[in-house]
Amino acid sequence: MPYRMHRIFCATSLDAEEERLAFYDILAEFNEQEAMPRSVLFVPVSLIPAMSDKRLYQRAVEENIFDSRYYVLVWDGSWGPPQRNLERDWQVALECAADPQSSVLEAVMLSKGSDFGTSNEFRTALWSRLQNWLTALESPEAQQLLNR
């Protein structure tokens, strides 16, 4: 059975490595339980911790954002150091989400301390967002948009 694949870019600071790893685990579980039975596959994308200076790769980072359907910023109160600053990426994601010609349908910020505090709360917040996206992708309006 062919799957409709949708990339989700997750941006995290170096201090949010626990959430970045959880993102992959949650997406794998959500795909297995919810998305794949409906012929959808969410594909995770993120910056690896070894990329402590992303400035040389900024164009590649932006291309990955452009190619994603959704963008999730795990906000811990800081954009990060100049070598791995996430503010520009967030602005790019917001601009893409506002552009009807872009593949990005939504950019969201999950704020540590507001949207979640514990790893279980992060899981619940992300799982809820994934359910909303899966439902929205199945709407007739989304099908028309995605088939253009």
OpenMM code with the backbone's topology and positions (N, CA, C; nanometers):
from openmm import Vec3, app, unit

residues = "MET PRO TYR ARG MET HIS ARG ILE PHE CYS ALA THR SER LEU ASP ALA GLU GLU GLU ARG LEU ALA PHE TYR ASP ILE LEU ALA GLU PHE ASN GLU GLN GLU ALA MET PRO ARG SER VAL LEU PHE VAL PRO VAL SER LEU ILE PRO ALA MET SER ASP LYS ARG LEU TYR GLN ARG ALA VAL GLU GLU ASN ILE PHE ASP SER ARG TYR TYR VAL LEU VAL TRP ASP GLY SER TRP GLY PRO PRO GLN ARG ASN LEU GLU ARG ASP TRP GLN VAL ALA LEU GLU CYS ALA ALA ASP PRO GLN SER SER VAL LEU GLU ALA VAL MET LEU SER LYS GLY SER ASP PHE GLY THR SER ASN GLU PHE ARG THR ALA LEU TRP SER ARG LEU GLN ASN TRP LEU THR ALA LEU GLU SER PRO GLU ALA GLN GLN LEU LEU ASN ARG".split()
positions = [
    Vec3(0.0852, -0.1172, 0.0000),
    Vec3(0.0000, 0.0000, 0.0000),
    Vec3(0.0901, 0.1239, 0.0000),
    Vec3(0.0708, 0.2121, -0.0978),
    Vec3(0.1536, 0.3339, -0.1014),
    Vec3(0.1101, 0.4331, 0.0067),
    Vec3(0.2088, 0.4997, 0.0630),
    Vec3(0.1827, 0.5977, 0.1676),
    Vec3(0.1982, 0.7387, 0.1130),
    Vec3(0.1142, 0.8290, 0.1603),
    Vec3(0.1339, 0.9715, 0.1335),
    Vec3(0.2270, 1.0210, 0.2423),
    Vec3(0.3447, 1.0665, 0.2018),
    Vec3(0.4466, 1.1063, 0.2994),
    Vec3(0.4453, 1.2572, 0.3211),
    Vec3(0.4589, 1.2952, 0.4479),
    Vec3(0.4608, 1.4353, 0.4887),
    Vec3(0.5748, 1.4549, 0.5872),
    Vec3(0.6677, 1.5410, 0.5510),
    Vec3(0.7834, 1.5663, 0.6375),
    Vec3(0.7460, 1.6636, 0.7487),
    Vec3(0.7994, 1.6361, 0.8674),
    Vec3(0.7825, 1.7263, 0.9811),
    Vec3(0.9218, 1.7641, 1.0301),
    Vec3(0.9519, 1.8925, 1.0217),
    Vec3(1.0813, 1.9438, 1.0672),
    Vec3(1.0668, 1.9847, 1.2130),
    Vec3(1.1516, 1.9294, 1.2985),
    Vec3(1.1504, 1.9638, 1.4408),
    Vec3(1.2800, 2.0368, 1.4744),
    Vec3(1.2676, 2.1618, 1.5171),
    Vec3(1.3833, 2.2436, 1.5544),
    Vec3(1.3947, 2.2485, 1.7062),
    Vec3(1.5146, 2.2169, 1.7546),
    Vec3(1.5394, 2.2214, 1.8982),
    Vec3(1.6761, 2.2835, 1.9230),
    Vec3(1.6880, 2.3451, 2.0375),
    Vec3(1.8190, 2.3944, 2.0783),
    Vec3(1.9017, 2.2744, 2.1241),
    Vec3(2.0299, 2.2974, 2.1429),
    Vec3(2.1159, 2.1891, 2.1920),
    Vec3(2.0725, 2.1417, 2.3303),
    Vec3(2.0085, 2.2304, 2.4066),
    Vec3(1.9625, 2.1947, 2.5416),
    Vec3(1.8352, 2.1105, 2.5411),
    Vec3(1.7741, 2.0951, 2.4248),
    Vec3(1.6481, 2.0202, 2.4156),
    Vec3(1.6678, 1.8877, 2.3415),
    Vec3(1.7825, 1.8263, 2.3599),
    Vec3(1.8109, 1.6988, 2.2935),
    Vec3(1.7121, 1.5899, 2.3363),
    Vec3(1.6699, 1.5917, 2.4605),
    Vec3(1.5724, 1.4931, 2.5080),
    Vec3(1.4434, 1.5022, 2.4268),
    Vec3(1.3985, 1.6230, 2.3995),
    Vec3(1.2754, 1.6419, 2.3217),
    Vec3(1.2968, 1.6030, 2.1752),
    Vec3(1.4154, 1.6314, 2.1203),
    Vec3(1.4426, 1.5942, 1.9807),
    Vec3(1.4362, 1.4420, 1.9655),
    Vec3(1.4972, 1.3699, 2.0571),
    Vec3(1.4932, 1.2239, 2.0518),
    Vec3(1.3512, 1.1719, 2.0738),
    Vec3(1.2792, 1.2348, 2.1651),
    Vec3(1.1399, 1.1961, 2.1902),
    Vec3(1.0540, 1.2190, 2.0658),
    Vec3(1.0817, 1.3261, 1.9919),
    Vec3(1.0106, 1.3561, 1.8672),
    Vec3(1.0156, 1.2352, 1.7735),
    Vec3(1.1335, 1.1777, 1.7568),
    Vec3(1.1488, 1.0611, 1.6692),
    Vec3(1.0697, 0.9413, 1.7226),
    Vec3(1.0770, 0.9173, 1.8519),
    Vec3(1.0044, 0.8043, 1.9115),
    Vec3(0.8536, 0.8214, 1.8996),
    Vec3(0.8068, 0.9417, 1.9287),
    Vec3(0.6628, 0.9700, 1.9228),
    Vec3(0.6130, 0.9564, 1.7803),
    Vec3(0.6888, 1.0095, 1.6842),
    Vec3(0.6478, 1.0005, 1.5442),
    Vec3(0.6419, 0.8549, 1.4977),
    Vec3(0.7392, 0.7747, 1.5380),
    Vec3(0.7391, 0.6329, 1.4995),
    Vec3(0.6150, 0.5624, 1.5540),
    Vec3(0.5842, 0.5878, 1.6798),
    Vec3(0.4671, 0.5256, 1.7410),
    Vec3(0.3377, 0.5757, 1.6778),
    Vec3(0.3302, 0.7069, 1.6533),
    Vec3(0.2098, 0.7632, 1.5922),
    Vec3(0.1899, 0.7067, 1.4512),
    Vec3(0.2992, 0.6978, 1.3752),
    Vec3(0.2888, 0.6397, 1.2408),
    Vec3(0.2319, 0.4991, 1.2467),
    Vec3(0.2867, 0.4177, 1.3359),
    Vec3(0.2438, 0.2789, 1.3460),
    Vec3(0.0977, 0.2664, 1.3883),
    Vec3(0.0573, 0.3445, 1.4881),
    Vec3(-0.0770, 0.3298, 1.5452),
    Vec3(-0.1858, 0.4064, 1.4699),
    Vec3(-0.1517, 0.5247, 1.4211),
    Vec3(-0.2550, 0.6133, 1.3661),
    Vec3(-0.2406, 0.6425, 1.2162),
    Vec3(-0.1217, 0.6804, 1.1726),
    Vec3(-0.1049, 0.7310, 1.0362),
    Vec3(-0.0983, 0.6211, 0.9304),
    Vec3(-0.0147, 0.5220, 0.9516),
    Vec3(0.0041, 0.4190, 0.8494),
    Vec3(-0.1235, 0.3407, 0.8190),
    Vec3(-0.2077, 0.3100, 0.9166),
    Vec3(-0.3340, 0.2442, 0.8823),
    Vec3(-0.4223, 0.3312, 0.7918),
    Vec3(-0.3920, 0.4604, 0.7860),
    Vec3(-0.4680, 0.5519, 0.6999),
    Vec3(-0.3850, 0.5936, 0.5781),
    Vec3(-0.2818, 0.5167, 0.5466),
    Vec3(-0.1957, 0.5378, 0.4283),
    Vec3(-0.1182, 0.6684, 0.4316),
    Vec3(-0.0854, 0.7136, 0.5521),
    Vec3(-0.0058, 0.8358, 0.5706),
    Vec3(0.1204, 0.7980, 0.6469),
    Vec3(0.2294, 0.8622, 0.6112),
    Vec3(0.3544, 0.8427, 0.6831),
    Vec3(0.4161, 0.9794, 0.7109),
    Vec3(0.4311, 1.0127, 0.8388),
    Vec3(0.4990, 1.1356, 0.8781),
    Vec3(0.6487, 1.1053, 0.8878),
    Vec3(0.7282, 1.1839, 0.8169),
    Vec3(0.8725, 1.1624, 0.8101),
    Vec3(0.9423, 1.2677, 0.8953),
    Vec3(1.0162, 1.2260, 0.9987),
    Vec3(1.0824, 1.3230, 1.0870),
    Vec3(1.2110, 1.3797, 1.0256),
    Vec3(1.2312, 1.5095, 1.0489),
    Vec3(1.3530, 1.5793, 1.0057),
    Vec3(1.3949, 1.6703, 1.1206),
    Vec3(1.5254, 1.6744, 1.1514),
    Vec3(1.5737, 1.7659, 1.2551),
    Vec3(1.7228, 1.7888, 1.2378),
    Vec3(1.7728, 1.8862, 1.3118),
    Vec3(1.9167, 1.9108, 1.3165),
    Vec3(1.9786, 1.8146, 1.4167),
    Vec3(2.0900, 1.7563, 1.3810),
    Vec3(2.1567, 1.6668, 1.4746),
    Vec3(2.2428, 1.7481, 1.5701),
    Vec3(2.2636, 1.6998, 1.6905),
    Vec3(2.3431, 1.7741, 1.7888),
    Vec3(2.4861, 1.7997, 1.7424),
    Vec3(2.5403, 1.7093, 1.6607),
    Vec3(2.6784, 1.7265, 1.6133),
    Vec3(2.6928, 1.8519, 1.5268),
    Vec3(2.5803, 1.9032, 1.4751),
    Vec3(2.5839, 2.0252, 1.3957),
    Vec3(2.5739, 2.1445, 1.4908),
    Vec3(2.6803, 2.1670, 1.5647),
    Vec3(2.6793, 2.2754, 1.6630),
    Vec3(2.6901, 2.4121, 1.5968),
    Vec3(2.7373, 2.4159, 1.4712),
    Vec3(2.7423, 2.5416, 1.3958),
    Vec3(2.6725, 2.5183, 1.2626),
    Vec3(2.5487, 2.5630, 1.2521),
    Vec3(2.4694, 2.5374, 1.1323),
    Vec3(2.4798, 2.6486, 1.0287),
    Vec3(2.5557, 2.7511, 1.0576),
    Vec3(2.5624, 2.8653, 0.9661),
    Vec3(2.6103, 2.8253, 0.8268),
    Vec3(2.7059, 2.7339, 0.8175),
    Vec3(2.7547, 2.6892, 0.6868),
    Vec3(2.6493, 2.6091, 0.6113),
    Vec3(2.5533, 2.5548, 0.6833),
    Vec3(2.4508, 2.4692, 0.6241),
    Vec3(2.3133, 2.5358, 0.6212),
    Vec3(2.3101, 2.6669, 0.6420),
    Vec3(2.1821, 2.7361, 0.6537),
    Vec3(2.0933, 2.7146, 0.5324),
    Vec3(2.1512, 2.7167, 0.4139),
    Vec3(2.0707, 2.6966, 0.2928),
    Vec3(2.0077, 2.5566, 0.2926),
    Vec3(2.0837, 2.4570, 0.3328),
    Vec3(2.0306, 2.3200, 0.3390),
    Vec3(1.9205, 2.3092, 0.4451),
    Vec3(1.9398, 2.3779, 0.5573),
    Vec3(1.8371, 2.3788, 0.6623),
    Vec3(1.7086, 2.4393, 0.6066),
    Vec3(1.7208, 2.5514, 0.5377),
    Vec3(1.6027, 2.6172, 0.4816),
    Vec3(1.5358, 2.5310, 0.3744),
    Vec3(1.6142, 2.4622, 0.2927),
    Vec3(1.5552, 2.3728, 0.1926),
    Vec3(1.4764, 2.2607, 0.2597),
    Vec3(1.5269, 2.2111, 0.3726),
    Vec3(1.4529, 2.1081, 0.4462),
    Vec3(1.3238, 2.1644, 0.5037),
    Vec3(1.3255, 2.2892, 0.5462),
    Vec3(1.2023, 2.3533, 0.5942),
    Vec3(1.1052, 2.3680, 0.4769),
    Vec3(1.1535, 2.4171, 0.3609),
    Vec3(1.0682, 2.4350, 0.2427),
    Vec3(1.0014, 2.3038, 0.2012),
    Vec3(1.0733, 2.1933, 0.2170),
    Vec3(1.0231, 2.0633, 0.1731),
    Vec3(0.9337, 1.9948, 0.2761),
    Vec3(0.9169, 2.0556, 0.3911),
    Vec3(0.8368, 1.9952, 0.4970),
    Vec3(0.6918, 2.0399, 0.4878),
    Vec3(0.6044, 1.9566, 0.5413),
    Vec3(0.4618, 1.9903, 0.5478),
    Vec3(0.4330, 2.0679, 0.6767),
    Vec3(0.5084, 2.0340, 0.7833),
    Vec3(0.4884, 2.0980, 0.9136),
    Vec3(0.6235, 2.1294, 0.9755),
    Vec3(0.6237, 2.2329, 1.0597),
    Vec3(0.7447, 2.2747, 1.1299),
    Vec3(0.7103, 2.2887, 1.2772),
    Vec3(0.7892, 2.2234, 1.3614),
    Vec3(0.7687, 2.2300, 1.5063),
    Vec3(0.8944, 2.2886, 1.5691),
    Vec3(0.8778, 2.3980, 1.6406),
    Vec3(0.9873, 2.4560, 1.7182),
    Vec3(0.9648, 2.4201, 1.8638),
    Vec3(1.0604, 2.3495, 1.9224),
    Vec3(1.0555, 2.3219, 2.0655),
    Vec3(1.1281, 2.4381, 2.1315),
    Vec3(1.0514, 2.5265, 2.1909),
    Vec3(1.1016, 2.6526, 2.2451),
    Vec3(1.1358, 2.6355, 2.3917),
    Vec3(1.2598, 2.6674, 2.4264),
    Vec3(1.3016, 2.6579, 2.5662),
    Vec3(1.3365, 2.7954, 2.6230),
    Vec3(1.2908, 2.9005, 2.5548),
    Vec3(1.3129, 3.0366, 2.6036),
    Vec3(1.4301, 3.1075, 2.5398),
    Vec3(1.5002, 3.0401, 2.4507),
    Vec3(1.6170, 3.1011, 2.3875),
    Vec3(1.6256, 3.0572, 2.2411),
    Vec3(1.6695, 3.1499, 2.1572),
    Vec3(1.6917, 3.1161, 2.0161),
    Vec3(1.8209, 3.0367, 1.9983),
    Vec3(1.9038, 3.0370, 2.0992),
    Vec3(2.0296, 2.9643, 2.0928),
    Vec3(2.1451, 3.0556, 2.0578),
    Vec3(2.2671, 3.0006, 2.0609),
    Vec3(2.3856, 3.0799, 2.0296),
    Vec3(2.3900, 3.1140, 1.8808),
    Vec3(2.4700, 3.2133, 1.8421),
    Vec3(2.4775, 3.2527, 1.7001),
    Vec3(2.5076, 3.1349, 1.6064),
    Vec3(2.5851, 3.0384, 1.6519),
    Vec3(2.6205, 2.9250, 1.5679),
    Vec3(2.5026, 2.8325, 1.5377),
    Vec3(2.4012, 2.8377, 1.6205),
    Vec3(2.2866, 2.7490, 1.6022),
    Vec3(2.1567, 2.8226, 1.6341),
    Vec3(2.1505, 2.9473, 1.5977),
    Vec3(2.0347, 3.0308, 1.6255),
    Vec3(1.9139, 2.9815, 1.5456),
    Vec3(1.8010, 2.9677, 1.6124),
    Vec3(1.6801, 2.9146, 1.5499),
    Vec3(1.5819, 3.0220, 1.5050),
    Vec3(1.6100, 3.1470, 1.5365),
    Vec3(1.5141, 3.2533, 1.5042),
    Vec3(1.4898, 3.2647, 1.3540),
    Vec3(1.5953, 3.2617, 1.2748),
    Vec3(1.5795, 3.2727, 1.1294),
    Vec3(1.4967, 3.1555, 1.0763),
    Vec3(1.5234, 3.0355, 1.1264),
    Vec3(1.4488, 2.9179, 1.0818),
    Vec3(1.3004, 2.9333, 1.1135),
    Vec3(1.2710, 2.9833, 1.2326),
    Vec3(1.1320, 3.0061, 1.2738),
    Vec3(1.0641, 3.1056, 1.1802),
    Vec3(1.1348, 3.2139, 1.1468),
    Vec3(1.0788, 3.3138, 1.0553),
    Vec3(1.0544, 3.2543, 0.9167),
    Vec3(1.1467, 3.1752, 0.8678),
    Vec3(1.1305, 3.1079, 0.7388),
    Vec3(1.0078, 3.0172, 0.7430),
    Vec3(0.9943, 2.9398, 0.8496),
    Vec3(0.8797, 2.8495, 0.8626),
    Vec3(0.7477, 2.9262, 0.8659),
    Vec3(0.7443, 3.0373, 0.9405),
    Vec3(0.6219, 3.1183, 0.9458),
    Vec3(0.5875, 3.1760, 0.8086),
    Vec3(0.6879, 3.2241, 0.7379),
    Vec3(0.6650, 3.2791, 0.6032),
    Vec3(0.6139, 3.1705, 0.5090),
    Vec3(0.6715, 3.0535, 0.5180),
    Vec3(0.6256, 2.9426, 0.4338),
    Vec3(0.4812, 2.9051, 0.4660),
    Vec3(0.4499, 2.8958, 0.5935),
    Vec3(0.3143, 2.8582, 0.6343),
    Vec3(0.2111, 2.9612, 0.5888),
    Vec3(0.2528, 3.0865, 0.5766),
    Vec3(0.1614, 3.1933, 0.5328),
    Vec3(0.1475, 3.1985, 0.3805),
    Vec3(0.2348, 3.1313, 0.3092),
    Vec3(0.2349, 3.1338, 0.1627),
    Vec3(0.1530, 3.0162, 0.1090),
    Vec3(0.0414, 3.0424, 0.0409),
    Vec3(-0.0425, 2.9327, -0.0080),
    Vec3(0.0270, 2.8436, -0.1120),
    Vec3(0.1348, 2.8923, -0.1723),
    Vec3(0.2086, 2.8130, -0.2707),
    Vec3(0.3135, 2.7225, -0.2060),
    Vec3(0.3387, 2.7413, -0.0770),
    Vec3(0.4398, 2.6646, -0.0054),
    Vec3(0.3864, 2.5276, 0.0346),
    Vec3(0.4763, 2.4325, 0.0518),
    Vec3(0.4350, 2.3008, 0.0990),
    Vec3(0.4110, 2.2999, 0.2502),
    Vec3(0.4613, 2.4010, 0.3220),
    Vec3(0.4430, 2.4076, 0.4673),
    Vec3(0.2999, 2.4519, 0.4980),
    Vec3(0.2271, 2.3662, 0.5674),
    Vec3(0.0890, 2.3989, 0.6027),
    Vec3(0.0783, 2.4680, 0.7373),
    Vec3(0.1706, 2.4358, 0.8290),
    Vec3(0.1626, 2.4964, 0.9616),
    Vec3(0.2985, 2.4953, 1.0300),
    Vec3(0.3263, 2.6038, 1.1010),
    Vec3(0.4448, 2.6138, 1.1865),
    Vec3(0.3949, 2.6367, 1.3279),
    Vec3(0.4401, 2.5526, 1.4207),
    Vec3(0.3948, 2.5630, 1.5587),
    Vec3(0.5140, 2.5686, 1.6537),
    Vec3(0.4896, 2.6351, 1.7651),
    Vec3(0.5895, 2.6427, 1.8717),
    Vec3(0.5330, 2.5699, 1.9926),
    Vec3(0.6058, 2.4709, 2.0391),
    Vec3(0.5712, 2.4035, 2.1640),
    Vec3(0.6683, 2.4553, 2.2684),
    Vec3(0.6156, 2.5303, 2.3604),
    Vec3(0.6979, 2.6018, 2.4572),
    Vec3(0.7141, 2.5237, 2.5867),
    Vec3(0.8409, 2.5002, 2.6211),
    Vec3(0.8727, 2.4309, 2.7460),
    Vec3(0.8320, 2.5229, 2.8610),
    Vec3(0.7509, 2.4732, 2.9498),
    Vec3(0.7028, 2.5538, 3.0617),
    Vec3(0.5603, 2.6003, 3.0412),
    Vec3(0.5178, 2.6186, 2.9144),
    Vec3(0.3797, 2.6590, 2.8859),
    Vec3(0.3005, 2.5433, 2.8262),
    Vec3(0.3512, 2.4871, 2.7165),
    Vec3(0.2809, 2.3781, 2.6490),
    Vec3(0.3149, 2.2420, 2.7076),
    Vec3(0.4317, 2.2322, 2.7701),
    Vec3(0.4716, 2.1068, 2.8325),
    Vec3(0.5793, 2.1347, 2.9363),
    Vec3(0.5904, 2.0450, 3.0323),
    Vec3(0.6938, 2.0562, 3.1343),
    Vec3(0.7718, 1.9270, 3.1453),
    Vec3(0.6980, 1.8168, 3.1370),
    Vec3(0.7596, 1.6848, 3.1488),
    Vec3(0.7638, 1.6170, 3.0121),
    Vec3(0.8360, 1.5068, 3.0045),
    Vec3(0.8423, 1.4322, 2.8786),
    Vec3(0.7049, 1.3763, 2.8416),
    Vec3(0.6251, 1.3358, 2.9408),
    Vec3(0.4892, 1.2879, 2.9123),
    Vec3(0.4019, 1.3997, 2.8578),
    Vec3(0.4172, 1.5202, 2.9102),
    Vec3(0.3403, 1.6344, 2.8600),
    Vec3(0.3837, 1.6714, 2.7185),
    Vec3(0.5138, 1.6596, 2.6883),
    Vec3(0.5610, 1.6834, 2.5516),
    Vec3(0.4977, 1.5818, 2.4570),
    Vec3(0.4972, 1.4577, 2.4994),
    Vec3(0.4366, 1.3515, 2.4181),
    Vec3(0.2898, 1.3819, 2.3901),
    Vec3(0.2161, 1.4211, 2.4936),
    Vec3(0.0741, 1.4520, 2.4781),
    Vec3(0.0538, 1.5703, 2.3837),
    Vec3(0.1338, 1.6750, 2.3988),
    Vec3(0.1200, 1.7943, 2.3138),
    Vec3(0.1501, 1.7616, 2.1682),
    Vec3(0.2567, 1.6867, 2.1434),
    Vec3(0.2925, 1.6523, 2.0057),
    Vec3(0.1923, 1.5542, 1.9466),
    Vec3(0.1506, 1.4557, 2.0235),
    Vec3(0.0539, 1.3562, 1.9753),
    Vec3(-0.0774, 1.4244, 1.9345),
    Vec3(-0.1219, 1.5170, 2.0148),
    Vec3(-0.2442, 1.5914, 1.9840),
    Vec3(-0.2299, 1.6688, 1.8526),
    Vec3(-0.1153, 1.7324, 1.8357),
    Vec3(-0.0896, 1.8076, 1.7120),
    Vec3(-0.0887, 1.7124, 1.5922),
    Vec3(-0.0247, 1.5970, 1.6070),
    Vec3(-0.0195, 1.4981, 1.4986),
    Vec3(-0.1597, 1.4495, 1.4622),
    Vec3(-0.2436, 1.4264, 1.5615),
    Vec3(-0.3811, 1.3844, 1.5335),
    Vec3(-0.4558, 1.4918, 1.4552),
    Vec3(-0.4381, 1.6170, 1.4947),
    Vec3(-0.5030, 1.7268, 1.4224),
    Vec3(-0.4556, 1.7324, 1.2777),
    Vec3(-0.3262, 1.7173, 1.2580),
    Vec3(-0.2715, 1.7225, 1.1219),
    Vec3(-0.3215, 1.6057, 1.0376),
    Vec3(-0.3234, 1.4884, 1.0946),
    Vec3(-0.3705, 1.3711, 1.0207),
    Vec3(-0.5154, 1.3901, 0.9778),
    Vec3(-0.5981, 1.4366, 1.0678),
    Vec3(-0.7383, 1.4623, 1.0352),
    Vec3(-0.7506, 1.5691, 0.9265),
    Vec3(-0.6751, 1.6767, 0.9396),
    Vec3(-0.6807, 1.7850, 0.8412),
    Vec3(-0.6340, 1.7378, 0.7038),
    Vec3(-0.5337, 1.6527, 0.6999),
    Vec3(-0.4824, 1.6036, 0.5714),
    Vec3(-0.5847, 1.5188, 0.4968),
    Vec3(-0.6788, 1.4627, 0.5691),
    Vec3(-0.7807, 1.3793, 0.5067),
    Vec3(-0.9009, 1.4582, 0.4566),
    Vec3(-0.9062, 1.5866, 0.4844),
    Vec3(-1.0193, 1.6689, 0.4409),
    Vec3(-1.0163, 1.6865, 0.2889),
    Vec3(-1.1322, 1.7060, 0.2273),
    Vec3(-1.1358, 1.7292, 0.0821),
    Vec3(-1.0546, 1.8527, 0.0404),
    Vec3(-1.0573, 1.9568, 0.1244),
    Vec3(-0.9814, 2.0781, 0.0922),
    Vec3(-0.8320, 2.0489, 0.0874),
    Vec3(-0.7849, 1.9734, 0.1838),
    Vec3(-0.6421, 1.9386, 0.1868),
    Vec3(-0.6072, 1.8503, 0.0679),
    Vec3(-0.6930, 1.7587, 0.0330),
    Vec3(-0.6657, 1.6714, -0.0801),
    Vec3(-0.6504, 1.7510, -0.2096),
    Vec3(-0.7368, 1.8510, -0.2290),
    Vec3(-0.7254, 1.9371, -0.3467),
    Vec3(-0.5933, 2.0138, -0.3440),
    Vec3(-0.5595, 2.0693, -0.2302),
    Vec3(-0.4356, 2.1466, -0.2153),
    Vec3(-0.3140, 2.0595, -0.2426),
    Vec3(-0.3123, 1.9399, -0.1884),
    Vec3(-0.1974, 1.8511, -0.2023),
    Vec3(-0.1842, 1.7904, -0.3415),
    Vec3(-0.2925, 1.7874, -0.4156),
    Vec3(-0.2897, 1.7285, -0.5498),
    Vec3(-0.2606, 1.8298, -0.6594),
    Vec3(-0.2335, 1.9528, -0.6236),
    Vec3(-0.2076, 2.0524, -0.7292),
    Vec3(-0.0669, 2.0426, -0.7798),
] * unit.nanometer
topology = app.Topology()
chain = topology.addChain("A")
for resn in residues:
    res = topology.addResidue(resn, chain)
    for name in ("N", "CA", "C"):
        topology.addAtom(name, app.Element.getBySymbol(name[0]), res)
